Amino acid sequence: MSVRTRISILILLIVGLHALPVLSYQGTRQTRWPFLAWAMYAESYPPGPIEVVTRQLVATSRNGTSRLITYRDVGLSSPGLSSGYLRPFGRGDTSAGRWLVDRLNRVGPDSVAELRLQTFRYRLVDSGVVVDTLPVVVYPANPQAAR
């Protein structure tokens, strides 16, 4: 077998392997070509205003001092803190607030009395950048006492 034939077979084999995800059903996540697993290809967004949402978590201790909480304070990665705690907490999931208070009280230097989630939305418009401050979500460390 010549070198050209071997190279051609290798190229056909590589191209043919791209069809495996299509032929083998992998659930709803990926039923098309492999590169569609990445959001930049599979979940493209129509043109429109550009928005960025930032969240700041502020813990107030029992003695009244406030400090900004980062992913390092919690012992998670930044995406882990955001997806596990900040987003659910921002949607009103009180269990996420309770878990976060428990975690901060275990690893933090002082006891947390209250958590405040401040959310800012930045939008790019024709005249510049518009900053919207969304309502602050507050979670007391002892929710029964707040009632």
C-alpha positions as CSV (number, residue, x, y, z in Angstrom):
1,M,0.0,0.0,0.0
2,S,1.4,3.4,-1.0
3,V,2.0,6.3,1.3
4,R,-0.7,8.3,-0.4
5,T,-3.3,5.6,0.1
6,R,-2.4,5.3,3.8
7,I,-2.7,9.1,4.3
8,S,-6.0,9.1,2.4
9,I,-7.3,6.3,4.6
10,L,-6.2,8.2,7.7
11,I,-7.9,11.4,6.6
12,L,-11.1,9.5,5.8
13,L,-11.0,7.8,9.2
14,I,-10.6,11.2,11.0
15,V,-13.5,12.7,9.0
16,G,-15.6,9.7,9.6
17,L,-15.0,9.8,13.4
18,H,-16.7,13.2,13.4
19,A,-20.0,11.5,12.6
20,L,-19.9,9.3,15.8
21,P,-21.7,11.9,18.0
22,V,-24.4,12.2,15.4
23,L,-24.8,8.4,15.0
24,S,-24.6,7.6,18.7
25,Y,-27.5,9.4,20.6
26,Q,-26.1,11.2,23.6
27,G,-29.3,12.7,25.0
28,T,-30.6,16.2,24.4
29,R,-27.3,17.9,25.1
30,Q,-25.6,16.9,21.9
31,T,-27.3,15.4,18.9
32,R,-25.4,17.3,16.2
33,W,-21.8,17.8,15.3
34,P,-19.2,17.8,18.2
35,F,-18.3,21.5,18.0
36,L,-21.9,22.4,18.9
37,A,-21.3,21.4,22.5
38,W,-19.7,24.8,23.0
39,A,-22.2,27.6,23.7
40,M,-20.5,30.0,21.3
41,Y,-21.8,27.7,18.5
42,A,-24.9,26.1,19.9
43,E,-26.6,28.9,21.8
44,S,-25.9,31.9,19.6
45,Y,-27.9,35.0,20.5
46,P,-29.6,37.4,18.1
47,P,-28.2,40.9,17.8
48,G,-29.4,43.3,20.4
49,P,-28.2,45.3,23.5
50,I,-25.1,44.0,25.2
51,E,-25.7,43.4,28.9
52,V,-23.4,42.3,31.7
53,V,-24.6,41.4,35.2
54,T,-22.3,41.6,38.2
55,R,-23.0,40.5,41.7
56,Q,-21.4,41.5,45.0
57,L,-22.0,39.6,48.2
58,V,-21.6,41.5,51.4
59,A,-21.6,39.8,54.8
60,T,-22.4,41.7,58.0
61,S,-20.9,40.2,61.1
62,R,-22.6,40.2,64.6
63,N,-20.6,43.2,65.6
64,G,-21.8,45.2,62.6
65,T,-18.8,45.2,60.4
66,S,-19.3,44.5,56.7
67,R,-17.0,42.8,54.3
68,L,-17.1,41.8,50.6
69,I,-17.2,38.0,50.2
70,T,-15.2,36.5,47.3
71,Y,-14.9,33.0,46.1
72,R,-11.7,32.7,48.2
73,D,-13.6,33.3,51.4
74,V,-16.0,30.5,50.6
75,G,-13.4,28.1,49.4
76,L,-14.8,27.6,45.9
77,S,-14.0,28.7,42.4
78,S,-15.6,31.8,41.1
79,P,-18.0,29.9,38.8
80,G,-18.8,27.5,41.6
81,L,-19.7,30.3,44.0
82,S,-21.8,32.0,41.3
83,S,-23.7,28.9,40.1
84,G,-24.1,27.2,43.5
85,Y,-24.9,30.2,45.7
86,L,-25.2,33.7,44.1
87,R,-27.6,32.9,41.2
88,P,-30.0,30.8,43.3
89,F,-29.8,33.3,46.2
90,G,-30.6,36.1,43.7
91,R,-33.6,34.2,42.5
92,G,-34.9,34.0,46.1
93,D,-33.8,30.5,47.0
94,T,-33.5,30.7,50.7
95,S,-31.8,27.4,51.0
96,A,-28.8,28.8,49.1
97,G,-28.6,31.7,51.6
98,R,-28.7,29.2,54.5
99,W,-26.0,27.0,53.0
100,L,-23.8,30.0,52.3
101,V,-24.2,31.4,55.8
102,D,-23.3,27.9,57.2
103,R,-20.3,27.7,55.0
104,L,-19.0,31.2,55.8
105,N,-19.5,30.5,59.5
106,R,-17.4,27.3,59.2
107,V,-14.5,28.8,57.3
108,G,-14.7,32.6,58.1
109,P,-13.0,34.5,60.8
110,D,-16.2,35.9,62.3
111,S,-19.8,34.9,62.6
112,V,-22.1,36.2,59.8
113,A,-25.4,37.8,60.9
114,E,-26.7,38.9,57.5
115,L,-25.9,38.5,53.8
116,R,-26.7,41.1,51.1
117,L,-26.5,40.3,47.4
118,Q,-26.2,43.5,45.4
119,T,-26.7,43.1,41.6
120,F,-25.7,45.6,39.0
121,R,-26.7,45.4,35.3
122,Y,-24.6,47.3,32.8
123,R,-26.1,47.9,29.3
124,L,-24.4,49.3,26.3
125,V,-26.7,51.7,24.5
126,D,-26.1,54.3,21.8
127,S,-25.3,57.1,24.3
128,G,-22.9,55.0,26.5
129,V,-23.2,52.6,29.4
130,V,-26.3,52.5,31.5
131,V,-26.0,51.0,35.0
132,D,-29.1,49.6,36.6
133,T,-29.0,48.6,40.3
134,L,-31.4,45.7,40.9
135,P,-33.1,45.2,44.2
136,V,-30.9,44.0,47.0
137,V,-31.6,40.5,48.3
138,V,-31.1,40.2,52.1
139,Y,-30.8,37.0,54.0
140,P,-30.5,37.1,57.8
141,A,-28.4,34.4,59.4
142,N,-31.3,33.5,61.7
143,P,-34.4,33.8,59.4
144,Q,-36.8,32.9,62.3
145,A,-35.7,36.0,64.2
146,A,-36.4,38.2,61.2
147,R,-40.1,37.3,61.1
